[in-house]
Amino acid sequence: MDAGHLRAEGGEYVDVKLEGNAGDDEVTDASGNVLAVKREKKLEGKELKKAIKDVEKQLKDNNKKKCLTDEEAWALGDRLAELKAALAV
C-alpha cells in the first residue's frame, strides 16, 4: 500500500481512477475484460428528501402487498439508511 493505493510489482499495472464523473462508461482491463462503470449522482437538499420519501413509500407498499422479494426489501432498507445518513451530514 502506498498512500491508499495498492501498488503492484512485477508486471504492467495502470492505476485507473473511476470515482470522477467524467470518463467512459466501460473500462477494459489488461486481460481484455470489459467492465461497466456505475456512477451514482450525489443528491442534495430536495432531491435527497424526495429519494427518501420514494424509498419509504416502496417499503410501505411492500409491507401491505408483499410485492418485493426479501433481498429487494433489504436492499431498499440499506438504501434508506444510506440516504438518511447523507441527509444528517
Secondary structure, DSSP 8 states (H G I E B T S, - for coil): -BTTB----SS--------SSSS-SEEE-TTS-EEE--------THHHHHHHHHHHHHHHHHHHH--S-HHHHHHHHHHHHHHHHHHH-
